[in-house]
Amino acid sequence: MSRRRYVARGVPGGYRIWDNTRRRWWGDLYELCPDDLLAALNGNADHDTVTALMKRCRARKR
């Protein structure tokens, strides 16, 4: 199994997505672990799919 580019890391208040290639945080702070978003980012998902998943994760936060 190859090394994943995006991983979720626990931070105070929830989870953030870490980009291993660029070595910086990606996206917002999520209260729940965004497993489906991580799977899409590490897979071959298109822009529309990733955008829809991000909106859904943000909606769960509110």
PDB file of N, CA, C, O and CB in Angstrom:
ATOM      1  N   MET A   1       0.846  -1.175   0.000  1.00  0.00           N
ATOM      2  CA  MET A   1       0.000   0.000   0.000  1.00  0.00           C
ATOM      3  C   MET A   1       0.892   1.239   0.000  1.00  0.00           C
ATOM      4  O   MET A   1       1.840   1.341   0.779  1.00  0.00           O
ATOM      5  CB  MET A   1      -0.963  -0.003   1.221  1.00  0.00           C
ATOM      6  N   SER A   2       0.576   2.159  -0.872  1.00  0.00           N
ATOM      7  CA  SER A   2       1.378   3.373  -0.962  1.00  0.00           C
ATOM      8  C   SER A   2       1.001   4.353   0.143  1.00  0.00           C
ATOM      9  O   SER A   2      -0.053   4.235   0.769  1.00  0.00           O
ATOM     10  CB  SER A   2       1.205   4.030  -2.335  1.00  0.00           C
ATOM     11  N   ARG A   3       1.863   5.297   0.363  1.00  0.00           N
ATOM     12  CA  ARG A   3       1.620   6.305   1.381  1.00  0.00           C
ATOM     13  C   ARG A   3       0.508   7.239   0.923  1.00  0.00           C
ATOM     14  O   ARG A   3       0.491   7.683  -0.225  1.00  0.00           O
ATOM     15  CB  ARG A   3       2.906   7.096   1.686  1.00  0.00           C
ATOM     16  N   ARG A   4      -0.415   7.532   1.823  1.00  0.00           N
ATOM     17  CA  ARG A   4      -1.548   8.389   1.494  1.00  0.00           C
ATOM     18  C   ARG A   4      -1.105   9.844   1.483  1.00  0.00           C
ATOM     19  O   ARG A   4      -0.281  10.263   2.295  1.00  0.00           O
ATOM     20  CB  ARG A   4      -2.704   8.182   2.494  1.00  0.00           C
ATOM     21  N   ARG A   5      -1.665  10.606   0.549  1.00  0.00           N
ATOM     22  CA  ARG A   5      -1.328  12.023   0.487  1.00  0.00           C
ATOM     23  C   ARG A   5      -2.065  12.799   1.570  1.00  0.00           C
ATOM     24  O   ARG A   5      -1.467  13.640   2.241  1.00  0.00           O
ATOM     25  CB  ARG A   5      -1.660  12.593  -0.894  1.00  0.00           C
ATOM     26  N   TYR A   6      -3.350  12.531   1.747  1.00  0.00           N
ATOM     27  CA  TYR A   6      -4.167  13.253   2.718  1.00  0.00           C
ATOM     28  C   TYR A   6      -4.526  12.328   3.872  1.00  0.00           C
ATOM     29  O   TYR A   6      -4.972  11.201   3.658  1.00  0.00           O
ATOM     30  CB  TYR A   6      -5.446  13.816   2.054  1.00  0.00           C
ATOM     31  N   VAL A   7      -4.331  12.805   5.089  1.00  0.00           N
ATOM     32  CA  VAL A   7      -4.697  12.050   6.287  1.00  0.00           C
ATOM     33  C   VAL A   7      -5.399  12.987   7.264  1.00  0.00           C
ATOM     34  O   VAL A   7      -5.144  14.191   7.280  1.00  0.00           O
ATOM     35  CB  VAL A   7      -3.441  11.396   6.949  1.00  0.00           C
ATOM     36  N   ALA A   8      -6.294  12.413   8.082  1.00  0.00           N
ATOM     37  CA  ALA A   8      -6.980  13.198   9.110  1.00  0.00           C
ATOM     38  C   ALA A   8      -6.170  13.118  10.394  1.00  0.00           C
ATOM     39  O   ALA A   8      -5.738  12.039  10.800  1.00  0.00           O
ATOM     40  CB  ALA A   8      -8.443  12.689   9.339  1.00  0.00           C
ATOM     41  N   ARG A   9      -5.970  14.246  11.018  1.00  0.00           N
ATOM     42  CA  ARG A   9      -5.256  14.291  12.288  1.00  0.00           C
ATOM     43  C   ARG A   9      -6.148  14.962  13.323  1.00  0.00           C
ATOM     44  O   ARG A   9      -6.804  15.969  13.055  1.00  0.00           O
ATOM     45  CB  ARG A   9      -3.899  15.044  12.146  1.00  0.00           C
ATOM     46  N   GLY A  10      -6.151  14.380  14.495  1.00  0.00           N
ATOM     47  CA  GLY A  10      -6.930  14.953  15.584  1.00  0.00           C
ATOM     48  C   GLY A  10      -6.249  16.190  16.136  1.00  0.00           C
ATOM     49  O   GLY A  10      -5.056  16.172  16.438  1.00  0.00           O
ATOM     50  N   VAL A  11      -6.998  17.244  16.264  1.00  0.00           N
ATOM     51  CA  VAL A  11      -6.524  18.500  16.844  1.00  0.00           C
ATOM     52  C   VAL A  11      -7.547  18.918  17.892  1.00  0.00           C
ATOM     53  O   VAL A  11      -8.666  18.404  17.890  1.00  0.00           O
ATOM     54  CB  VAL A  11      -6.328  19.623  15.744  1.00  0.00           C
ATOM     55  N   PRO A  12      -7.196  19.831  18.782  1.00  0.00           N
ATOM     56  CA  PRO A  12      -8.187  20.297  19.763  1.00  0.00           C
ATOM     57  C   PRO A  12      -9.425  20.859  19.068  1.00  0.00           C
ATOM     58  O   PRO A  12      -9.332  21.806  18.287  1.00  0.00           O
ATOM     59  CB  PRO A  12      -7.570  21.368  20.684  1.00  0.00           C
ATOM     60  N   GLY A  13     -10.564  20.277  19.354  1.00  0.00           N
ATOM     61  CA  GLY A  13     -11.816  20.737  18.762  1.00  0.00           C
ATOM     62  C   GLY A  13     -12.306  19.907  17.590  1.00  0.00           C
ATOM     63  O   GLY A  13     -13.397  20.167  17.083  1.00  0.00           O
ATOM     64  N   GLY A  14     -11.546  18.921  17.139  1.00  0.00           N
ATOM     65  CA  GLY A  14     -12.010  18.100  16.025  1.00  0.00           C
ATOM     66  C   GLY A  14     -10.876  17.493  15.219  1.00  0.00           C
ATOM     67  O   GLY A  14      -9.891  17.003  15.772  1.00  0.00           O
ATOM     68  N   TYR A  15     -11.034  17.533  13.891  1.00  0.00           N
ATOM     69  CA  TYR A  15     -10.072  16.951  12.968  1.00  0.00           C
ATOM     70  C   TYR A  15      -9.702  17.966  11.897  1.00  0.00           C
ATOM     71  O   TYR A  15     -10.511  18.810  11.513  1.00  0.00           O
ATOM     72  CB  TYR A  15     -10.636  15.671  12.328  1.00  0.00           C
ATOM     73  N   ARG A  16      -8.472  17.869  11.425  1.00  0.00           N
ATOM     74  CA  ARG A  16      -8.032  18.646  10.265  1.00  0.00           C
ATOM     75  C   ARG A  16      -7.383  17.685   9.294  1.00  0.00           C
ATOM     76  O   ARG A  16      -6.906  16.622   9.691  1.00  0.00           O
ATOM     77  CB  ARG A  16      -7.044  19.796  10.670  1.00  0.00           C
ATOM     78  N   ILE A  17      -7.361  18.050   8.026  1.00  0.00           N
ATOM     79  CA  ILE A  17      -6.766  17.208   6.990  1.00  0.00           C
ATOM     80  C   ILE A  17      -5.367  17.718   6.710  1.00  0.00           C
ATOM     81  O   ILE A  17      -5.169  18.897   6.420  1.00  0.00           O
ATOM     82  CB  ILE A  17      -7.630  17.201   5.689  1.00  0.00           C
ATOM     83  N   TRP A  18      -4.390  16.811   6.800  1.00  0.00           N
ATOM     84  CA  TRP A  18      -2.988  17.130   6.587  1.00  0.00           C
ATOM     85  C   TRP A  18      -2.574  16.646   5.200  1.00  0.00           C
ATOM     86  O   TRP A  18      -2.846  15.501   4.838  1.00  0.00           O
ATOM     87  CB  TRP A  18      -2.097  16.492   7.688  1.00  0.00           C
ATOM     88  N   ASP A  19      -1.920  17.502   4.427  1.00  0.00           N
ATOM     89  CA  ASP A  19      -1.407  17.166   3.101  1.00  0.00           C
ATOM     90  C   ASP A  19       0.057  16.781   3.264  1.00  0.00           C
ATOM     91  O   ASP A  19       0.894  17.633   3.561  1.00  0.00           O
ATOM     92  CB  ASP A  19      -1.578  18.364   2.088  1.00  0.00           C
ATOM     93  N   ASN A  20       0.375  15.493   3.069  1.00  0.00           N
ATOM     94  CA  ASN A  20       1.737  15.017   3.256  1.00  0.00           C
ATOM     95  C   ASN A  20       2.704  15.540   2.191  1.00  0.00           C
ATOM     96  O   ASN A  20       3.893  15.697   2.470  1.00  0.00           O
ATOM     97  CB  ASN A  20       1.750  13.513   3.255  1.00  0.00           C
ATOM     98  N   THR A  21       2.222  15.808   0.994  1.00  0.00           N
ATOM     99  CA  THR A  21       3.097  16.288  -0.073  1.00  0.00           C
ATOM    100  C   THR A  21       3.530  17.727   0.160  1.00  0.00           C
ATOM    101  O   THR A  21       4.714  18.053   0.071  1.00  0.00           O
ATOM    102  CB  THR A  21       2.400  16.171  -1.416  1.00  0.00           C
ATOM    103  N   ARG A  22       2.569  18.576   0.457  1.00  0.00           N
ATOM    104  CA  ARG A  22       2.878  20.001   0.655  1.00  0.00           C
ATOM    105  C   ARG A  22       3.238  20.331   2.096  1.00  0.00           C
ATOM    106  O   ARG A  22       3.711  21.429   2.390  1.00  0.00           O
ATOM    107  CB  ARG A  22       1.700  20.848   0.229  1.00  0.00           C
ATOM    108  N   ARG A  23       3.012  19.372   2.995  1.00  0.00           N
ATOM    109  CA  ARG A  23       3.314  19.529   4.418  1.00  0.00           C
ATOM    110  C   ARG A  23       2.624  20.751   5.027  1.00  0.00           C
ATOM    111  O   ARG A  23       3.252  21.611   5.644  1.00  0.00           O
ATOM    112  CB  ARG A  23       4.816  19.638   4.617  1.00  0.00           C
ATOM    113  N   ARG A  24       1.299  20.787   4.826  1.00  0.00           N
ATOM    114  CA  ARG A  24       0.492  21.847   5.430  1.00  0.00           C
ATOM    115  C   ARG A  24      -0.950  21.360   5.555  1.00  0.00           C
ATOM    116  O   ARG A  24      -1.333  20.346   4.971  1.00  0.00           O
ATOM    117  CB  ARG A  24       0.565  23.160   4.586  1.00  0.00           C
ATOM    118  N   TRP A  25      -1.737  22.101   6.328  1.00  0.00           N
ATOM    119  CA  TRP A  25      -3.133  21.762   6.516  1.00  0.00           C
ATOM    120  C   TRP A  25      -3.919  22.053   5.258  1.00  0.00           C
ATOM    121  O   TRP A  25      -3.602  22.989   4.524  1.00  0.00           O
ATOM    122  CB  TRP A  25      -3.717  22.521   7.696  1.00  0.00           C
ATOM    123  N   TRP A  26      -4.958  21.245   5.000  1.00  0.00           N
ATOM    124  CA  TRP A  26      -5.833  21.422   3.854  1.00  0.00           C
ATOM    125  C   TRP A  26      -7.259  21.507   4.374  1.00  0.00           C
ATOM    126  O   TRP A  26      -7.662  20.677   5.189  1.00  0.00           O
ATOM    127  CB  TRP A  26      -5.670  20.258   2.819  1.00  0.00           C
ATOM    128  N   GLY A  27      -8.019  22.469   3.932  1.00  0.00           N
ATOM    129  CA  GLY A  27      -9.427  22.555   4.283  1.00  0.00           C
ATOM    130  C   GLY A  27      -9.678  23.166   5.647  1.00  0.00           C
ATOM    131  O   GLY A  27      -8.841  23.878   6.202  1.00  0.00           O
ATOM    132  N   ASP A  28     -10.852  22.865   6.167  1.00  0.00           N
ATOM    133  CA  ASP A  28     -11.346  23.455   7.408  1.00  0.00           C
ATOM    134  C   ASP A  28     -11.153  22.511   8.589  1.00  0.00           C
ATOM    135  O   ASP A  28     -10.659  21.393   8.446  1.00  0.00           O
ATOM    136  CB  ASP A  28     -12.819  23.820   7.269  1.00  0.00           C
ATOM    137  N   LEU A  29     -11.552  22.992   9.746  1.00  0.00           N
ATOM    138  CA  LEU A  29     -11.619  22.162  10.949  1.00  0.00           C
ATOM    139  C   LEU A  29     -12.959  21.446  10.938  1.00  0.00           C
ATOM    140  O   LEU A  29     -14.001  22.081  10.776  1.00  0.00           O
ATOM    141  CB  LEU A  29     -11.439  23.017  12.259  1.00  0.00           C
ATOM    142  N   TYR A  30     -12.940  20.117  11.111  1.00  0.00           N
ATOM    143  CA  TYR A  30     -14.158  19.316  11.109  1.00  0.00           C
ATOM    144  C   TYR A  30     -14.363  18.722  12.487  1.00  0.00           C
ATOM    145  O   TYR A  30     -13.416  18.226  13.098  1.00  0.00           O
ATOM    146  CB  TYR A  30     -14.095  18.203  10.036  1.00  0.00           C
ATOM    147  N   GLU A  31     -15.605  18.768  12.989  1.00  0.00           N
ATOM    148  CA  GLU A  31     -15.905  18.194  14.289  1.00  0.00           C
ATOM    149  C   GLU A  31     -15.918  16.673  14.232  1.00  0.00           C
ATOM    150  O   GLU A  31     -15.479  16.014  15.175  1.00  0.00           O
ATOM    151  CB  GLU A  31     -17.240  18.710  14.798  1.00  0.00           C
ATOM    152  N   LEU A  32     -16.411  16.114  13.143  1.00  0.00           N
ATOM    153  CA  LEU A  32     -16.429  14.668  12.939  1.00  0.00           C
ATOM    154  C   LEU A  32     -15.376  14.306  11.901  1.00  0.00           C
ATOM    155  O   LEU A  32     -15.075  15.101  11.011  1.00  0.00           O
ATOM    156  CB  LEU A  32     -17.839  14.180  12.493  1.00  0.00           C
ATOM    157  N   CYS A  33     -14.819  13.107  12.016  1.00  0.00           N
ATOM    158  CA  CYS A  33     -13.778  12.683  11.078  1.00  0.00           C
ATOM    159  C   CYS A  33     -14.373  12.524   9.678  1.00  0.00           C
ATOM    160  O   CYS A  33     -15.316  11.752   9.504  1.00  0.00           O
ATOM    161  CB  CYS A  33     -13.124  11.353  11.546  1.00  0.00           C
ATOM    162  N   PRO A  34     -13.847  13.233   8.677  1.00  0.00           N
ATOM    163  CA  PRO A  34     -14.407  13.196   7.316  1.00  0.00           C
ATOM    164  C   PRO A  34     -13.850  12.029   6.504  1.00  0.00           C
ATOM    165  O   PRO A  34     -13.094  12.236   5.555  1.00  0.00           O
ATOM    166  CB  PRO A  34     -14.119  14.512   6.589  1.00  0.00           C
ATOM    167  N   ASP A  35     -14.225  10.791   6.878  1.00  0.00           N
ATOM    168  CA  ASP A  35     -13.691   9.602   6.216  1.00  0.00           C
ATOM    169  C   ASP A  35     -14.020   9.559   4.727  1.00  0.00           C
ATOM    170  O   ASP A  35     -13.155   9.224   3.918  1.00  0.00           O
ATOM    171  CB  ASP A  35     -14.224   8.361   6.886  1.00  0.00           C
ATOM    172  N   ASP A  36     -15.251   9.889   4.351  1.00  0.00           N
ATOM    173  CA  ASP A  36     -15.636   9.850   2.949  1.00  0.00           C
ATOM    174  C   ASP A  36     -14.896  10.906   2.129  1.00  0.00           C
ATOM    175  O   ASP A  36     -14.556  10.664   0.971  1.00  0.00           O
ATOM    176  CB  ASP A  36     -17.137  10.047   2.816  1.00  0.00           C
ATOM    177  N   LEU A  37     -14.647  12.063   2.717  1.00  0.00           N
ATOM    178  CA  LEU A  37     -13.886  13.108   2.033  1.00  0.00           C
ATOM    179  C   LEU A  37     -12.436  12.676   1.833  1.00  0.00           C
ATOM    180  O   LEU A  37     -11.861  12.922   0.773  1.00  0.00           O
ATOM    181  CB  LEU A  37     -13.943  14.423   2.826  1.00  0.00           C
ATOM    182  N   LEU A  38     -11.843  12.039   2.832  1.00  0.00           N
ATOM    183  CA  LEU A  38     -10.468  11.546   2.703  1.00  0.00           C
ATOM    184  C   LEU A  38     -10.362  10.482   1.629  1.00  0.00           C
ATOM    185  O   LEU A  38      -9.400  10.467   0.860  1.00  0.00           O
ATOM    186  CB  LEU A  38      -9.973  10.988   4.032  1.00  0.00           C
ATOM    187  N   ALA A  39     -11.338   9.594   1.568  1.00  0.00           N
ATOM    188  CA  ALA A  39     -11.332   8.549   0.545  1.00  0.00           C
ATOM    189  C   ALA A  39     -11.406   9.161  -0.856  1.00  0.00           C
ATOM    190  O   ALA A  39     -10.742   8.693  -1.780  1.00  0.00           O
ATOM    191  CB  ALA A  39     -12.506   7.574   0.764  1.00  0.00           C
ATOM    192  N   ALA A  40     -12.217  10.207  -1.005  1.00  0.00           N
ATOM    193  CA  ALA A  40     -12.336  10.872  -2.305  1.00  0.00           C
ATOM    194  C   ALA A  40     -11.049  11.613  -2.665  1.00  0.00           C
ATOM    195  O   ALA A  40     -10.625  11.590  -3.820  1.00  0.00           O
ATOM    196  CB  ALA A  40     -13.522  11.848  -2.299  1.00  0.00           C
ATOM    197  N   LEU A  41     -10.432  12.264  -1.691  1.00  0.00           N
ATOM    198  CA  LEU A  41      -9.196  13.001  -1.968  1.00  0.00           C
ATOM    199  C   LEU A  41      -8.055  12.062  -2.343  1.00  0.00           C
ATOM    200  O   LEU A  41      -7.273  12.367  -3.243  1.00  0.00           O
ATOM    201  CB  LEU A  41      -8.799  13.841  -0.756  1.00  0.00           C
ATOM    202  N   ASN A  42      -7.954  10.930  -1.665  1.00  0.00           N
ATOM    203  CA  ASN A  42      -6.884   9.985  -1.951  1.00  0.00           C
ATOM    204  C   ASN A  42      -7.179   9.113  -3.167  1.00  0.00           C
ATOM    205  O   ASN A  42      -6.271   8.488  -3.713  1.00  0.00           O
ATOM    206  CB  ASN A  42      -6.641   9.112  -0.751  1.00  0.00           C
ATOM    207  N   GLY A  43      -8.432   9.065  -3.594  1.00  0.00           N
ATOM    208  CA  GLY A  43      -8.817   8.300  -4.773  1.00  0.00           C
ATOM    209  C   GLY A  43      -8.800   9.174  -6.014  1.00  0.00           C
ATOM    210  O   GLY A  43      -8.129  10.205  -6.066  1.00  0.00           O
ATOM    211  N   ASN A  44      -9.541   8.743  -6.991  1.00  0.00           N
ATOM    212  CA  ASN A  44      -9.602   9.481  -8.256  1.00  0.00           C
ATOM    213  C   ASN A  44     -10.919  10.232  -8.388  1.00  0.00           C
ATOM    214  O   ASN A  44     -11.623  10.073  -9.386  1.00  0.00           O
ATOM    215  CB  ASN A  44      -9.421   8.528  -9.443  1.00  0.00           C
ATOM    216  N   ALA A  45     -11.256  11.035  -7.408  1.00  0.00           N
ATOM    217  CA  ALA A  45     -12.514  11.779  -7.436  1.00  0.00           C
ATOM    218  C   ALA A  45     -12.342  13.079  -8.221  1.00  0.00           C
ATOM    219  O   ALA A  45     -11.261  13.667  -8.260  1.00  0.00           O
ATOM    220  CB  ALA A  45     -13.002  12.077  -6.001  1.00  0.00           C
ATOM    221  N   ASP A  46     -13.428  13.505  -8.837  1.00  0.00           N
ATOM    222  CA  ASP A  46     -13.387  14.761  -9.574  1.00  0.00           C
ATOM    223  C   ASP A  46     -13.704  15.938  -8.645  1.00  0.00           C
ATOM    224  O   ASP A  46     -14.066  15.756  -7.483  1.00  0.00           O
ATOM    225  CB  ASP A  46     -14.378  14.725 -10.754  1.00  0.00           C
ATOM    226  N   HIS A  47     -13.563  17.119  -9.178  1.00  0.00           N
ATOM    227  CA  HIS A  47     -13.744  18.353  -8.414  1.00  0.00           C
ATOM    228  C   HIS A  47     -15.151  18.458  -7.847  1.00  0.00           C
ATOM    229  O   HIS A  47     -15.325  18.879  -6.704  1.00  0.00           O
ATOM    230  CB  HIS A  47     -13.448  19.564  -9.287  1.00  0.00           C
ATOM    231  N   ASP A  48     -16.160  18.081  -8.632  1.00  0.00           N
ATOM    232  CA  ASP A  48     -17.547  18.201  -8.185  1.00  0.00           C
ATOM    233  C   ASP A  48     -17.836  17.295  -6.988  1.00  0.00           C
ATOM    234  O   ASP A  48     -18.556  17.687  -6.070  1.00  0.00           O
ATOM    235  CB  ASP A  48     -18.499  17.868  -9.330  1.00  0.00           C
ATOM    236  N   THR A  49     -17.283  16.099  -6.998  1.00  0.00           N
ATOM    237  CA  THR A  49     -17.479  15.172  -5.891  1.00  0.00           C
ATOM    238  C   THR A  49     -16.845  15.694  -4.616  1.00  0.00           C
ATOM    239  O   THR A  49     -17.464  15.655  -3.553  1.00  0.00           O
ATOM    240  CB  THR A  49     -16.907  13.809  -6.234  1.00  0.00           C
ATOM    241  N   VAL A  50     -15.620  16.181  -4.712  1.00  0.00           N
ATOM    242  CA  VAL A  50     -14.919  16.709  -3.544  1.00  0.00           C
ATOM    243  C   VAL A  50     -15.653  17.931  -3.005  1.00  0.00           C
ATOM    244  O   VAL A  50     -15.776  18.082  -1.789  1.00  0.00           O
ATOM    245  CB  VAL A  50     -13.459  17.067  -3.898  1.00  0.00           C
ATOM    246  N   THR A  51     -16.136  18.797  -3.872  1.00  0.00           N
ATOM    247  CA  THR A  51     -16.868  19.988  -3.456  1.00  0.00           C
ATOM    248  C   THR A  51     -18.156  19.615  -2.727  1.00  0.00           C
ATOM    249  O   THR A  51     -18.480  20.203  -1.695  1.00  0.00           O
ATOM    250  CB  THR A  51     -17.183  20.868  -4.668  1.00  0.00           C
ATOM    251  N   ALA A  52     -18.886  18.643  -3.260  1.00  0.00           N
ATOM    252  CA  ALA A  52     -20.129  18.205  -2.618  1.00  0.00           C
ATOM    253  C   ALA A  52     -19.853  17.603  -1.244  1.00  0.00           C
ATOM    254  O   ALA A  52     -20.606  17.849  -0.302  1.00  0.00           O
ATOM    255  CB  ALA A  52     -20.860  17.183  -3.504  1.00  0.00           C
ATOM    256  N   LEU A  53     -18.795  16.826  -1.117  1.00  0.00           N
ATOM    257  CA  LEU A  53     -18.450  16.236   0.180  1.00  0.00           C
ATOM    258  C   LEU A  53     -18.024  17.302   1.189  1.00  0.00           C
ATOM    259  O   LEU A  53     -18.354  17.212   2.371  1.00  0.00           O
ATOM    260  CB  LEU A  53     -17.332  15.204   0.012  1.00  0.00           C
ATOM    261  N   MET A  54     -17.290  18.309   0.716  1.00  0.00           N
ATOM    262  CA  MET A  54     -16.888  19.392   1.612  1.00  0.00           C
ATOM    263  C   MET A  54     -18.105  20.151   2.128  1.00  0.00           C
ATOM    264  O   MET A  54     -18.168  20.486   3.311  1.00  0.00           O
ATOM    265  CB  MET A  54     -15.930  20.354   0.897  1.00  0.00           C
ATOM    266  N   LYS A  55     -19.067  20.425   1.259  1.00  0.00           N
ATOM    267  CA  LYS A  55     -20.279  21.129   1.669  1.00  0.00           C
ATOM    268  C   LYS A  55     -21.068  20.298   2.680  1.00  0.00           C
ATOM    269  O   LYS A  55     -21.620  20.840   3.638  1.00  0.00           O
ATOM    270  CB  LYS A  55     -21.155  21.452   0.444  1.00  0.00           C
ATOM    271  N   ARG A  56     -21.118  18.988   2.466  1.00  0.00           N
ATOM    272  CA  ARG A  56     -21.832  18.134   3.395  1.00  0.00           C
ATOM    273  C   ARG A  56     -21.158  18.089   4.763  1.00  0.00           C
ATOM    274  O   ARG A  56     -21.834  18.094   5.791  1.00  0.00           O
ATOM    275  CB  ARG A  56     -21.945  16.739   2.828  1.00  0.00           C
ATOM    276  N   CYS A  57     -19.827  18.045   4.774  1.00  0.00           N
ATOM    277  CA  CYS A  57     -19.083  18.039   6.045  1.00  0.00           C
ATOM    278  C   CYS A  57     -19.249  19.366   6.776  1.00  0.00           C
ATOM    279  O   CYS A  57     -19.365  19.386   8.001  1.00  0.00           O
ATOM    280  CB  CYS A  57     -17.585  17.757   5.797  1.00  0.00           C
ATOM    281  N   ARG A  58     -19.262  20.466   6.042  1.00  0.00           N
ATOM    282  CA  ARG A  58     -19.480  21.763   6.671  1.00  0.00           C
ATOM    283  C   ARG A  58     -20.882  21.871   7.252  1.00  0.00           C
ATOM    284  O   ARG A  58     -21.071  22.460   8.316  1.00  0.00           O
ATOM    285  CB  ARG A  58     -19.246  22.881   5.667  1.00  0.00           C
ATOM    286  N   ALA A  59     -21.868  21.305   6.557  1.00  0.00           N
ATOM    287  CA  ALA A  59     -23.250  21.359   7.027  1.00  0.00           C
ATOM    288  C   ALA A  59     -23.415  20.555   8.318  1.00  0.00           C
ATOM    289  O   ALA A  59     -24.196  20.943   9.187  1.00  0.00           O
ATOM    290  CB  ALA A  59     -24.207  20.830   5.942  1.00  0.00           C
ATOM    291  N   ARG A  60     -22.690  19.442   8.453  1.00  0.00           N
ATOM    292  CA  ARG A  60     -22.751  18.652   9.682  1.00  0.00           C
ATOM    293  C   ARG A  60     -22.173  19.410  10.854  1.00  0.00           C
ATOM    294  O   ARG A  60     -22.548  19.174  12.003  1.00  0.00           O
ATOM    295  CB  ARG A  60     -22.016  17.338   9.507  1.00  0.00           C
ATOM    296  N   LYS A  61     -21.254  20.328  10.566  1.00  0.00           N
ATOM    297  CA  LYS A  61     -20.588  21.080  11.621  1.00  0.00           C
ATOM    298  C   LYS A  61     -21.521  22.100  12.256  1.00  0.00           C
ATOM    299  O   LYS A  61     -21.377  22.413  13.438  1.00  0.00           O
ATOM    300  CB  LYS A  61     -19.356  21.775  11.072  1.00  0.00           C
ATOM    301  N   ARG A  62     -22.462  22.618  11.504  1.00  0.00           N
ATOM    302  CA  ARG A  62     -23.325  23.689  11.991  1.00  0.00           C
ATOM    303  C   ARG A  62     -24.487  23.163  12.778  1.00  0.00           C
ATOM    304  O   ARG A  62     -25.311  23.941  13.259  1.00  0.00           O
ATOM    305  CB  ARG A  62     -23.829  24.515  10.851  1.00  0.00           C
TER     306      ARG A  62
END
